[in-house]
């Protein structure tokens, strides 16, 4: 996206229970977006349809995340991306995206449906730190080195990207539960959260 609007370090005010949906062709060109997507982006519907999806890309986002995203989608693997988007106003909003990969009778990819939900400040802060490092590496030495850093980081964590993401989301769920219950219930919450890790994304998107 060419940046005609200066980013503003203020979050879009929106109902974080909403789901933002868009449908694209196999190249990422927007074919449809629901009212929630339109309203929160600040664009008119006609300004979105027919445009590349990066029309809402925030300049703070490292390109390497989208490279890894597309590498997975092209292999017909879902990728739960954590993304900082930018509205037409210049304000930002953080989301997690789940993809449905559309194919024809021959099995060729014809498009994607992306469903997005809000994430908490606890989650966005953790990804913001990682993304800032990746953006700096990209700007200084290039995309290839940023990608190497991502996989080196995951190797050091001894986790796949999905496991890394699941753990952050589950820990965030634990924090929320802990804030709303007495410390006496912590052990039970830990057990419950551990069980929740594998199914968290499905429950988030209503699957």
Secondary structure, DSSP 8 states (H G I E B T S, - for coil): ----S---SSB----TT--EEEEEETT-BEEEE-HHHHHHHT--HHHHTTSBGGGGB-TTS-HHHHHHHHHHHHTT----EEEEEE-TTS-EEEEEEEEEEEE-TTS-EEEEEEEEEE--HHHHHHHHHHHHHHHHHHHHH-HHHHHHHHHHHHHHHT--HHHHHHHHHHHHHHHHHHHHS-GGGHHHHHHHHHHHGGGHHHHHTT-
